[in-house]
Structures are given as C-alpha cells and as structure tokens.
Amino acid sequence: MRALVVFLLAIGFVSRSIAQSDDHAVRVEKQLLQEGVVRLVITSDHLSESTVVLTATLENMDSSVAMPFILELKGVGSRELCVFKIHDPSQSWHYKYHFEWKYGLRGGHPDPDAVYRLPYQDNEYHVVMQGNRGAFSHQAGSINEFAYDFAMPIGSTVCAARGGVVIGVRQDSDVGGSDEKFKLSDNYVLVRHSDGTYAEYIHLKKNGALVALGDTVAAGQPIGLSGVTGHTTGPHLHFAVFRLVDKPGGFERQSLPVRVRTKAVVLDELKQGNTY
C-alpha cells in the first residue's frame, strides 16, 4: 500500500498519480467563493488520523496560512484548509497548489518492550513470502523496510497483532494485480497503538473489514478477512508497523522493526521463507 498520496492542482489543470480505484481517504477540493477568492476544503472519508502538508505558488494572491502548511487531521468529515485571495484586483491572478498526505499523526515513540502477536489465528500457520528488507518491495531504507508479507488464502481471518484504536478502514476495492496502477487499490485496516505507532493490515478482500473506525481492539481480535486487492502478485497479508517523523519542510514515514511472539518463542525478526 502506498503510504503517501500526492496531488498537484491548478486552475484548469489536474494531475493525479493513480486513476483506477484510488484511495480517497483524504482529498482537497477548491471552491470559488467569488472572483479572486478561492477556498480549499479538505475531507477525510474513512481515515480518522492523517497528516497533510500544503504548498502553493501564488501570483497576485495571498494565503490565509503560511506555507508550507502542515495540518494534523483528526476525525472524518470536511473542514476549511485555507483561503487564497487576490491581492490587487486590477491585476491578473493565478494559483497552483500541491498537497501530500500520509496515514497517521506525528509524535509516536515506539515502546521498546512491545511484543506483537502473529496477525492471524493461533491455530494457523503461514509462510513469510517477503520479510524485512525484502528485494521486491521491502528494500532497506524504504517505507516498508521492516514489513512482512504472509501467504494467506483469500478469506483468512486477520487478527490484531497488538491492541489499539482503529483509525483507518477501507473495504470498497475489488481490484488488484502486479501492475503499479493498483498501488492505491488496497483494502486495509489501520490501528494506532498506545505509543503513537501504527500497524497496517493490507490487501483485505472487498467488504472484508470486521471492525469500524474508532473501535478499540485487543491483541488477537479478528479485524478483517485477507484478500488480493491492491498492488500484489497473489493473495497475502501485508503487515507493517510505522510512525511519522518530522523532516525539513514536512514529515516522512519511518518503518519500524517489531518483536514477534511465535507459537514457540519471541523473535526479533521473522525469516523470509519460514513458516510460523
């Protein structure tokens, strides 16, 4: 699943990264209030915690907020993001804006004592198709460096690896495949932990969520049904833990290693190709 979505818009021009079955968890729309006055409205549909950075190029226009503008968006629904207003009505005016958003809020501090469960039922065994720093999509330094992909038949029960609060649910997609055009077509459940980190459970089947936004879940609780939606070469569960951290001019997602309790021992890392 792509953890970053980028939009670039201008008067008469729209550029978007993926067109098919996009994830519209966060979107920005413009409203022309009157000649030379434009309001940007941000809406979150099925994601209750996200972070947004807005930049703009303005010609003969002023912004109601200083750029770059970073917003932590909590809850669902719509709210005003900013207003652009013409500076000199006698002159021509133009604007172009760009925004990026990521799942979650900044400020997480990983609990060094946290131990995660395997993200499925205790009586099941699944192969790790791709482990930490995997060559296909978990490369070192990437946003999925410490992620795991578990081979899993469609419809398998996905369980919370750690307790927390559900902050993201998507289950309307029914497409997937190896083509990169499907990168924003995943169904998922996102859970915020008590230390401000987040877990993502991705590629769920259509209508495969077993929880709703705002639910508190316990470790081991069923939260979804596995599938094959999004960017994938076959049915599996993608599981990863991450946090958002500041960087100059914005923020970035940081992939986090996790300790996992298997059926026998607690491991610092699950090995690709092994069954657990």
Backbone bond lengths (Angstrom), bond angles and torsions (degrees), N, CA, C in turn:
res aa  C-N    CA-C-N  psi(-1)  N-CA   C-N-CA  omega(-1)  CA-C   N-CA-C  phi
1 M - - - 1.459 - - 1.511 109.51 -
2 R 1.282 116.54 139.12 1.463 119.49 177.39 1.518 109.33 -79.46
3 A 1.306 115.96 129.55 1.464 120.90 -178.58 1.510 112.08 -94.25
4 L 1.291 116.99 1.55 1.458 121.37 -178.81 1.512 108.68 -134.97
5 V 1.313 116.99 131.97 1.456 121.39 175.43 1.511 108.17 -124.10
6 V 1.312 116.76 132.88 1.457 121.79 -175.15 1.515 109.69 -121.52
7 F 1.308 117.75 135.93 1.444 123.43 175.78 1.520 109.71 -128.92
8 L 1.330 116.96 142.49 1.453 122.19 175.90 1.521 106.67 -132.12
9 L 1.327 116.82 121.02 1.446 120.69 -175.41 1.512 111.01 -132.65
10 A 1.311 116.21 149.85 1.454 123.00 174.08 1.508 107.83 -150.25
11 I 1.324 117.13 172.40 1.452 120.71 178.01 1.523 108.26 -61.58
12 G 1.321 116.07 119.05 1.451 120.06 177.82 1.510 114.34 78.22
13 F 1.333 118.66 7.56 1.459 119.94 -177.35 1.514 109.72 -142.62
14 V 1.339 116.13 131.82 1.451 120.85 176.91 1.523 108.38 -136.36
15 S 1.318 116.35 130.69 1.459 120.92 176.13 1.517 108.20 -124.88
16 R 1.341 117.04 128.46 1.457 120.23 179.82 1.514 109.63 -132.17
17 S 1.319 115.57 150.39 1.450 119.64 -171.92 1.528 113.32 -76.17
18 I 1.319 118.42 -42.46 1.451 121.70 -177.39 1.523 108.10 -133.50
19 A 1.334 117.07 137.72 1.457 119.89 -174.86 1.521 112.68 -103.12
20 Q 1.324 118.31 -28.67 1.450 120.54 -172.36 1.518 111.66 -93.86
21 S 1.318 117.06 122.43 1.458 123.22 175.97 1.528 111.91 51.84
22 D 1.324 116.21 46.70 1.468 120.55 179.90 1.516 111.38 -62.15
23 D 1.318 114.88 153.70 1.448 120.46 172.63 1.523 108.18 -86.90
24 H 1.318 116.61 109.84 1.464 121.86 -178.03 1.519 111.02 -96.91
25 A 1.323 117.40 35.71 1.462 120.09 -178.30 1.518 111.79 -58.37
26 V 1.330 117.15 -36.77 1.461 121.98 176.33 1.526 107.83 -133.96
27 R 1.318 116.28 131.44 1.466 119.32 178.50 1.522 109.68 -143.61
28 V 1.321 115.64 154.67 1.460 122.47 178.14 1.516 108.20 -121.43
29 E 1.321 116.34 132.98 1.459 122.13 178.63 1.521 109.18 -125.63
30 K 1.315 116.68 147.74 1.462 120.79 -179.62 1.525 110.10 -102.90
31 Q 1.325 114.99 145.27 1.468 122.51 177.39 1.520 108.01 -128.41
32 L 1.320 117.15 124.75 1.458 122.17 176.34 1.524 107.31 -86.46
33 L 1.335 116.47 102.06 1.463 120.51 -176.65 1.521 111.09 -72.94
34 Q 1.318 115.83 -39.55 1.448 123.34 174.28 1.517 106.58 -163.72
35 E 1.293 118.13 173.92 1.454 120.36 -178.39 1.529 110.16 -56.90
36 G 1.342 114.74 119.22 1.454 119.61 178.25 1.510 115.39 85.38
37 V 1.326 117.91 7.39 1.466 121.30 177.63 1.533 108.50 -129.43
38 V 1.324 116.00 114.92 1.458 122.22 -176.45 1.523 109.64 -121.99
39 R 1.316 115.72 129.45 1.461 120.29 176.54 1.527 108.66 -109.67
40 L 1.336 115.70 135.80 1.454 121.49 174.21 1.526 108.51 -101.64
41 V 1.313 115.88 128.64 1.457 122.67 -179.16 1.525 108.29 -116.07
42 I 1.320 116.31 130.28 1.460 121.35 -179.77 1.522 108.97 -107.61
43 T 1.329 115.37 137.56 1.457 121.34 -176.83 1.520 109.82 -130.66
44 S 1.315 116.32 136.04 1.457 122.41 173.34 1.526 108.19 -118.12
45 D 1.322 116.62 124.97 1.459 120.98 -174.33 1.521 114.00 -97.74
46 H 1.324 117.31 -51.61 1.466 120.04 -175.26 1.522 111.80 -132.12
47 L 1.330 114.62 28.28 1.465 121.63 178.63 1.518 107.59 -139.60
48 S 1.324 117.75 120.74 1.466 120.39 -172.95 1.522 113.68 -98.14
49 E 1.333 118.16 -6.14 1.461 120.90 176.57 1.528 108.93 -141.50
50 S 1.327 116.01 117.38 1.460 121.00 177.83 1.523 108.82 -151.15
51 T 1.322 115.50 162.30 1.456 121.63 179.02 1.518 108.48 -124.33
52 V 1.323 116.25 134.50 1.464 122.92 -173.15 1.522 109.32 -125.89
53 V 1.322 117.18 140.05 1.462 121.58 170.05 1.526 107.93 -122.64
54 L 1.317 115.72 128.88 1.461 122.86 -177.59 1.518 109.31 -115.93
55 T 1.327 116.81 132.31 1.454 122.83 171.57 1.518 108.13 -127.71
56 A 1.336 116.42 157.84 1.460 119.43 -177.46 1.519 110.43 -150.95
57 T 1.320 114.86 148.79 1.459 122.91 169.92 1.518 107.08 -111.98
58 L 1.337 116.56 116.98 1.457 121.55 -173.86 1.523 110.29 -119.11
59 E 1.321 115.69 135.20 1.458 122.09 173.98 1.528 108.39 -117.35
60 N 1.325 115.99 113.90 1.461 122.59 -178.39 1.527 111.13 59.83
61 M 1.333 116.17 37.22 1.457 121.26 177.11 1.525 108.95 -140.19
62 D 1.327 115.72 150.23 1.456 122.71 175.57 1.523 109.14 -112.81
63 S 1.337 115.53 151.36 1.459 121.14 178.67 1.523 109.96 -108.58
64 S 1.319 115.89 145.85 1.465 120.73 178.30 1.530 112.03 -75.01
65 V 1.318 117.86 -12.01 1.458 121.89 178.21 1.527 108.82 -131.38
66 A 1.319 116.71 149.82 1.458 120.95 177.93 1.522 109.60 -73.52
67 M 1.332 116.11 144.12 1.450 122.11 179.70 1.526 110.70 -104.48
68 P 1.338 118.72 145.20 1.470 126.04 -4.65 1.528 110.53 -71.40
69 F 1.318 115.56 147.35 1.455 121.88 -178.06 1.513 108.52 -109.67
70 I 1.334 116.17 121.12 1.463 121.18 178.83 1.522 108.76 -107.80
71 L 1.319 115.37 127.89 1.463 121.66 -177.44 1.518 109.56 -125.45
72 E 1.325 116.84 130.07 1.453 121.54 169.78 1.520 107.48 -93.87
73 L 1.308 115.59 113.84 1.460 122.03 -173.64 1.528 109.25 -97.23
74 K 1.331 115.47 119.45 1.457 121.13 -179.28 1.527 109.55 -119.07
75 G 1.315 115.73 136.93 1.448 120.77 -178.95 1.517 111.48 86.37
76 V 1.326 114.94 176.39 1.457 120.87 178.17 1.525 109.20 -111.42
77 G 1.328 115.98 163.55 1.453 121.03 -177.31 1.515 111.05 113.52
78 S 1.329 116.32 -167.32 1.462 122.22 -174.91 1.520 111.50 -116.77
79 R 1.330 115.46 151.98 1.456 121.76 174.62 1.517 108.82 -155.93
80 E 1.342 115.85 159.52 1.460 120.22 178.11 1.519 109.73 -70.77
81 L 1.335 115.15 133.58 1.452 121.07 176.65 1.521 110.10 -93.87
82 C 1.327 117.39 -49.62 1.457 121.77 176.64 1.520 109.40 -169.54
83 V 1.327 115.58 173.31 1.466 122.13 177.24 1.526 108.30 -129.98
84 F 1.328 116.10 132.98 1.458 122.31 171.51 1.534 107.76 -103.53
85 K 1.332 116.95 132.21 1.458 120.52 -176.64 1.520 109.74 -132.51
86 I 1.320 115.63 136.69 1.464 120.91 -179.23 1.525 109.60 -60.26
87 H 1.321 116.05 139.90 1.469 121.70 -177.95 1.527 111.46 -88.75
88 D 1.324 116.75 -48.49 1.471 122.18 -179.70 1.522 108.41 -125.31
89 P 1.340 117.38 104.68 1.471 120.87 -176.61 1.530 114.15 -60.23
90 S 1.304 117.56 -18.40 1.462 119.65 -178.89 1.531 112.63 -81.70
91 Q 1.337 116.32 -9.07 1.460 120.64 -177.55 1.537 110.27 -113.32
92 S 1.314 115.58 160.28 1.458 120.22 177.09 1.536 109.69 -69.15
93 W 1.312 115.62 158.78 1.457 120.03 -178.07 1.530 109.58 -141.06
94 H 1.327 114.93 156.54 1.461 120.50 -177.44 1.531 108.75 -159.98
95 Y 1.309 116.64 150.08 1.458 119.93 176.52 1.532 109.95 -144.49
96 K 1.309 114.41 153.98 1.461 122.51 172.83 1.510 106.82 -146.36
97 Y 1.312 117.09 133.34 1.458 118.59 -179.85 1.524 111.09 -131.04
98 H 1.304 113.44 158.77 1.456 121.66 -174.93 1.520 107.43 -140.69
99 F 1.329 117.46 132.15 1.454 117.88 176.33 1.519 110.92 -137.23
100 E 1.314 114.41 148.52 1.455 122.56 175.94 1.520 108.05 -125.89
101 W 1.311 115.77 145.62 1.462 118.61 175.64 1.514 110.04 -138.41
102 K 1.321 114.35 152.90 1.451 120.97 176.38 1.520 109.21 -136.24
103 Y 1.305 114.77 155.01 1.455 121.27 177.59 1.525 110.71 -68.48
104 G 1.337 116.77 131.00 1.451 121.23 174.03 1.515 114.62 98.20
105 L 1.332 114.71 174.13 1.456 123.61 179.48 1.523 109.27 -112.84
106 R 1.322 115.84 159.18 1.456 120.59 178.04 1.536 110.83 -78.08
107 G 1.325 115.04 164.45 1.458 119.20 171.51 1.507 116.54 103.74
108 G 1.326 118.56 6.04 1.454 119.73 178.82 1.520 112.50 -69.91
109 H 1.333 116.36 141.41 1.467 122.07 178.19 1.530 107.34 -127.77
110 P 1.327 117.30 100.13 1.471 120.99 -173.67 1.531 112.66 -54.57
111 D 1.317 115.58 132.71 1.457 122.19 176.56 1.532 108.47 -75.57
112 P 1.333 118.61 116.08 1.468 120.09 -177.09 1.522 113.31 -66.29
113 D 1.330 117.49 -16.43 1.459 121.14 -178.83 1.526 112.88 -96.42
114 A 1.330 117.48 -0.31 1.465 120.29 -177.07 1.525 110.60 -68.01
115 V 1.326 115.38 135.31 1.464 122.52 174.80 1.524 107.64 -125.18
116 Y 1.320 116.35 130.51 1.458 122.58 -176.55 1.523 110.88 -100.20
117 R 1.329 115.55 150.20 1.450 121.95 171.41 1.522 109.39 -84.47
118 L 1.309 116.51 163.83 1.454 119.29 167.05 1.528 107.54 -66.68
119 P 1.342 118.43 140.88 1.474 120.37 -172.12 1.525 114.21 -82.98
120 Y 1.323 115.59 43.69 1.464 120.22 176.70 1.521 108.43 -156.70
121 Q 1.321 116.09 178.72 1.459 120.37 -172.23 1.533 111.65 -69.35
122 D 1.331 115.28 150.55 1.466 121.16 -173.11 1.531 113.03 -61.65
123 N 1.330 117.66 -28.17 1.466 120.02 -176.15 1.533 112.61 -89.61
124 E 1.324 117.27 10.24 1.460 120.85 -178.86 1.527 110.67 -111.63
125 Y 1.333 114.55 155.45 1.461 122.67 175.86 1.529 108.16 -129.65
126 H 1.340 116.30 135.04 1.462 119.97 -179.30 1.527 110.08 -138.45
127 V 1.314 114.89 147.89 1.460 121.65 179.98 1.526 109.89 -83.87
128 V 1.324 116.87 138.98 1.462 121.28 171.48 1.525 107.79 -79.90
129 M 1.332 116.10 103.42 1.466 121.53 -179.61 1.524 111.32 -69.17
130 Q 1.327 115.91 -39.66 1.452 122.17 179.62 1.520 108.04 -143.93
131 G 1.314 115.68 129.18 1.442 120.07 -177.49 1.512 112.72 -107.09
132 N 1.318 115.15 -159.08 1.460 121.15 177.82 1.526 109.69 -60.68
133 R 1.314 115.19 136.64 1.468 122.96 178.76 1.525 111.79 58.05
134 G 1.324 115.94 34.37 1.464 120.23 177.43 1.512 111.72 -66.35
135 A 1.340 116.23 150.26 1.461 121.21 -172.59 1.524 113.31 -73.76
136 F 1.336 118.71 -23.65 1.465 120.22 -174.41 1.524 112.10 -76.93
137 S 1.322 117.23 -53.16 1.470 119.47 -177.22 1.522 114.17 -148.22
138 H 1.323 117.59 8.18 1.468 121.97 179.59 1.524 111.33 -115.77
139 Q 1.302 117.26 35.74 1.460 120.84 -173.61 1.535 112.01 -59.63
140 A 1.326 115.70 152.23 1.460 121.70 177.30 1.523 110.13 -57.14
141 G 1.320 116.20 133.17 1.451 121.34 -179.03 1.508 114.91 86.32
142 S 1.328 117.99 -6.83 1.466 121.15 -179.36 1.523 110.27 -85.61
143 I 1.336 116.30 172.07 1.455 120.71 -179.78 1.526 112.20 -71.09
144 N 1.335 117.28 -10.09 1.466 121.76 178.13 1.527 112.01 -119.24
145 E 1.326 117.08 27.42 1.462 121.43 -174.83 1.530 112.81 -53.61
146 F 1.334 117.53 -41.09 1.454 120.92 -175.33 1.536 112.44 -108.26
147 A 1.324 116.52 25.18 1.464 121.11 179.46 1.529 110.79 -81.35
148 Y 1.345 114.92 164.20 1.459 122.45 175.06 1.525 109.51 -128.60
149 D 1.334 115.45 140.82 1.461 122.32 171.51 1.524 107.59 -115.27
150 F 1.336 116.07 119.31 1.461 121.74 179.49 1.521 109.54 -104.74
151 A 1.330 117.98 124.70 1.464 121.04 173.36 1.523 108.32 -61.78
152 M 1.322 116.16 129.39 1.460 118.92 -171.86 1.530 109.62 -156.59
153 P 1.330 118.17 123.26 1.464 119.90 177.90 1.525 112.05 -59.76
154 I 1.317 116.55 147.98 1.460 121.21 177.91 1.530 109.92 -56.78
155 G 1.313 115.77 133.17 1.453 121.22 178.56 1.517 114.37 93.80
156 S 1.354 117.65 -0.43 1.462 119.93 176.89 1.531 109.78 -66.73
157 T 1.313 116.99 149.09 1.456 121.23 -178.45 1.527 110.08 -80.13
158 V 1.326 115.85 124.42 1.458 123.37 176.81 1.531 107.85 -96.79
159 C 1.328 116.65 133.21 1.463 120.87 -177.65 1.524 110.60 -119.49
160 A 1.311 115.77 152.19 1.464 120.52 177.93 1.523 109.97 -64.98
161 A 1.329 116.49 127.63 1.459 120.85 178.60 1.529 111.34 -78.18
162 R 1.317 115.69 -19.58 1.465 122.30 178.95 1.518 107.52 -154.79
163 G 1.309 117.92 147.86 1.450 120.91 -179.29 1.519 112.58 -70.08
164 G 1.328 115.53 158.36 1.462 120.36 178.68 1.506 111.53 169.90
165 V 1.328 114.95 -159.68 1.467 122.52 -178.23 1.525 108.98 -116.87
166 V 1.315 116.71 134.00 1.464 121.98 179.94 1.521 109.38 -74.46
167 I 1.334 117.36 120.37 1.467 121.10 -179.33 1.524 112.45 -117.33
168 G 1.324 117.24 -2.00 1.460 119.32 178.28 1.517 110.61 -154.40
169 V 1.336 116.09 132.13 1.463 121.56 176.80 1.520 108.14 -141.91
170 R 1.320 115.55 124.28 1.455 119.94 170.91 1.519 108.34 -132.39
171 Q 1.351 117.11 134.92 1.459 120.12 -178.37 1.524 112.46 -150.04
172 D 1.341 117.68 20.65 1.468 119.86 -176.65 1.519 114.14 -95.75
173 S 1.330 118.20 -9.12 1.455 120.53 -176.17 1.526 111.34 -82.91
174 D 1.318 115.57 143.40 1.464 120.50 175.48 1.522 111.37 -131.19
175 V 1.352 116.65 24.13 1.459 120.34 -179.15 1.521 109.89 -126.18
176 G 1.317 114.92 155.08 1.451 120.89 177.69 1.515 109.92 -174.18
177 G 1.321 116.21 166.86 1.454 120.89 179.41 1.510 110.86 163.39
178 S 1.337 115.59 179.29 1.456 120.98 -175.85 1.520 113.45 -80.57
179 D 1.337 117.53 -14.29 1.461 121.08 178.71 1.528 109.99 -69.54
180 E 1.336 116.02 139.49 1.465 119.78 -178.40 1.528 113.27 -64.44
181 K 1.334 117.84 -13.69 1.463 119.59 177.74 1.528 111.76 -63.98
182 F 1.335 116.78 -14.66 1.464 120.30 -179.28 1.528 112.93 -94.35
183 K 1.333 118.16 9.29 1.463 120.53 -174.98 1.526 113.82 -61.99
184 L 1.314 117.91 -23.73 1.468 120.27 179.21 1.519 111.64 -110.11
185 S 1.329 116.52 25.49 1.460 120.76 -176.69 1.521 113.02 -110.07
186 D 1.325 117.75 15.39 1.457 121.11 -178.61 1.517 112.46 -76.14
187 N 1.312 115.68 144.11 1.460 121.06 161.29 1.524 107.45 -93.23
188 Y 1.337 117.27 147.43 1.454 118.91 -173.39 1.521 112.27 -158.11
189 V 1.319 113.95 165.59 1.465 123.73 165.46 1.519 106.48 -128.35
190 L 1.332 116.63 133.10 1.464 122.38 176.91 1.524 108.90 -117.00
191 V 1.324 115.85 137.20 1.466 121.33 -177.66 1.520 109.39 -127.88
192 R 1.348 116.24 129.61 1.465 121.40 173.72 1.521 109.56 -92.16
193 H 1.329 116.34 130.89 1.457 121.62 178.86 1.530 110.56 -91.29
194 S 1.314 116.57 170.14 1.464 121.53 -176.23 1.522 112.93 -65.49
195 D 1.338 118.31 -20.27 1.467 120.84 179.80 1.532 112.59 -94.44
196 G 1.339 117.33 9.63 1.455 120.77 177.26 1.517 114.66 83.71
197 T 1.337 117.61 5.29 1.457 120.47 172.74 1.528 109.02 -88.80
198 Y 1.318 115.88 168.75 1.463 121.07 -176.17 1.522 110.53 -130.97
199 A 1.329 116.24 145.88 1.453 122.09 172.01 1.520 108.69 -115.15
200 E 1.322 116.10 139.74 1.460 121.15 177.02 1.525 109.49 -118.79
201 Y 1.325 114.52 137.31 1.461 123.68 178.89 1.526 105.30 -122.65
202 I 1.331 117.17 110.99 1.464 120.91 -163.43 1.527 112.26 -124.61
203 H 1.331 114.64 157.65 1.471 126.65 179.86 1.524 111.49 81.34
204 L 1.335 118.14 23.91 1.457 120.43 179.82 1.522 110.92 -63.73
205 K 1.316 115.95 158.04 1.464 120.47 -179.65 1.529 110.22 -74.03
206 K 1.324 116.77 163.30 1.462 120.67 177.39 1.524 109.43 -60.07
207 N 1.334 115.56 135.68 1.468 122.43 -177.33 1.534 111.07 57.15
208 G 1.328 115.39 32.82 1.461 120.20 -175.68 1.509 115.39 -99.56
209 A 1.317 118.81 8.90 1.469 120.21 177.68 1.524 109.96 -81.96
210 L 1.314 116.30 136.25 1.464 121.67 178.16 1.521 111.56 -108.86
211 V 1.340 116.69 6.59 1.456 122.35 178.93 1.519 108.35 -134.33
212 A 1.337 115.65 169.34 1.458 121.61 -179.89 1.524 109.39 -126.46
213 L 1.330 116.12 162.89 1.460 121.02 176.97 1.520 110.73 -53.15
214 G 1.323 115.80 134.24 1.459 120.39 177.41 1.508 115.00 89.84
215 D 1.333 117.87 -11.05 1.462 120.01 178.98 1.531 110.61 -65.47
216 T 1.311 115.90 142.13 1.454 121.29 169.75 1.521 107.83 -94.33
217 V 1.336 116.03 127.21 1.459 119.83 -177.28 1.521 109.85 -118.97
218 A 1.319 115.43 150.31 1.460 122.21 177.87 1.526 109.38 -101.20
219 A 1.319 116.28 155.52 1.455 120.12 175.95 1.525 109.25 -58.73
220 G 1.327 116.46 131.71 1.451 121.93 -178.37 1.511 114.99 91.95
221 Q 1.331 117.52 -9.22 1.466 120.86 -179.14 1.522 110.70 -73.55
222 P 1.339 119.34 134.39 1.464 120.92 174.58 1.523 110.91 -61.22
223 I 1.332 116.46 131.41 1.466 120.49 -178.75 1.526 112.83 -126.71
224 G 1.345 117.83 -12.08 1.450 118.53 -178.34 1.513 112.20 -172.76
225 L 1.334 114.50 176.16 1.455 122.62 178.18 1.520 108.44 -120.34
226 S 1.309 116.66 128.30 1.461 121.03 -175.09 1.527 111.48 -66.33
227 G 1.334 114.72 158.08 1.457 119.42 -178.09 1.511 111.69 -154.45
228 V 1.339 114.73 -150.10 1.458 120.31 -177.54 1.525 109.75 -144.49
229 T 1.335 117.18 35.68 1.461 121.39 -179.88 1.521 110.49 -88.35
230 G 1.318 115.09 152.01 1.454 120.60 177.19 1.513 112.81 88.56
231 H 1.328 115.52 -159.87 1.465 122.53 -176.15 1.522 108.77 -81.53
232 T 1.311 117.49 99.17 1.454 121.50 -174.72 1.518 110.31 -155.73
233 T 1.321 115.48 149.27 1.461 120.56 176.97 1.523 111.97 -93.94
234 G 1.321 117.31 -3.05 1.455 121.08 178.81 1.510 110.89 174.69
235 P 1.327 117.37 173.40 1.471 121.09 -177.10 1.529 111.48 -61.24
236 H 1.305 116.42 127.09 1.467 120.64 175.33 1.518 109.16 -168.97
237 L 1.324 115.14 169.02 1.458 122.23 173.75 1.519 108.66 -109.41
238 H 1.326 116.00 125.46 1.464 121.45 172.06 1.523 107.09 -96.03
239 F 1.331 115.60 124.49 1.459 121.52 179.84 1.523 108.69 -126.60
240 A 1.329 116.43 130.94 1.462 120.51 179.30 1.514 109.74 -152.56
241 V 1.325 115.51 154.83 1.467 123.02 175.23 1.515 107.47 -120.39
242 F 1.337 116.17 138.44 1.458 120.25 -176.37 1.518 110.68 -151.25
243 R 1.322 115.47 170.73 1.457 122.37 170.32 1.520 107.52 -142.99
244 L 1.333 116.44 165.30 1.459 122.00 174.33 1.519 108.73 -103.25
245 V 1.322 116.50 135.66 1.459 121.95 178.97 1.522 109.11 -128.90
246 D 1.315 115.51 152.71 1.461 120.79 179.55 1.521 110.82 -71.89
247 K 1.325 114.68 150.28 1.455 122.06 168.98 1.526 106.01 -145.24
248 P 1.338 118.86 162.44 1.468 119.85 -178.80 1.534 112.00 -53.35
249 G 1.327 115.77 123.48 1.456 120.79 177.84 1.507 115.41 80.42
250 G 1.340 117.95 5.43 1.461 118.33 -179.74 1.512 112.93 172.81
251 F 1.315 116.38 -132.89 1.453 122.48 -174.77 1.519 108.13 -158.24
252 E 1.324 115.94 167.17 1.452 119.98 178.29 1.517 109.80 -148.90
253 R 1.307 114.59 159.36 1.458 121.01 177.44 1.520 109.01 -87.65
254 Q 1.332 115.50 136.42 1.459 121.39 177.89 1.524 109.52 -118.60
255 S 1.321 115.96 120.11 1.458 121.86 177.47 1.522 109.44 -73.05
256 L 1.334 117.22 140.35 1.461 121.49 -174.16 1.531 111.43 -122.46
257 P 1.339 117.04 134.20 1.468 119.16 173.42 1.526 109.93 -72.87
258 V 1.322 116.59 152.73 1.465 120.60 -179.70 1.524 109.81 -134.09
259 R 1.316 114.96 148.93 1.460 121.59 171.07 1.523 107.49 -90.35
260 V 1.339 116.17 133.48 1.465 120.92 -173.44 1.525 110.17 -122.44
261 R 1.322 115.17 131.60 1.463 120.78 174.99 1.528 108.26 -87.74
262 T 1.309 116.58 111.63 1.453 120.99 175.47 1.525 108.68 -86.43
263 K 1.310 116.40 -170.55 1.459 119.55 179.83 1.525 112.05 -72.25
264 A 1.350 115.89 -12.14 1.463 119.15 -177.48 1.524 113.27 -118.18
265 V 1.339 117.01 -47.12 1.468 120.88 -172.87 1.524 109.79 -144.33
266 V 1.333 115.06 171.31 1.464 121.25 172.32 1.522 107.74 -94.76
267 L 1.333 116.46 126.86 1.457 122.07 -176.79 1.522 110.30 -116.05
268 D 1.325 115.45 143.89 1.462 120.23 174.50 1.522 111.18 -75.87
269 E 1.325 117.15 -21.28 1.462 121.00 -179.70 1.521 109.87 -157.47
270 L 1.332 116.59 137.17 1.466 122.07 172.75 1.530 107.90 -88.23
271 K 1.320 116.62 139.88 1.444 121.35 -175.94 1.521 111.74 -93.26
272 Q 1.336 114.39 134.64 1.459 119.85 177.39 1.531 109.78 -60.30
273 G 1.335 115.35 135.03 1.458 121.50 -179.54 1.503 113.74 93.27
274 N 1.340 117.44 -15.18 1.464 119.83 178.93 1.515 111.28 -86.95
275 T 1.324 115.61 156.70 1.462 122.80 177.10 1.518 108.89 -106.13
276 Y 1.328 116.20 135.24 1.467 121.20 -178.57 1.530 109.91 -130.41
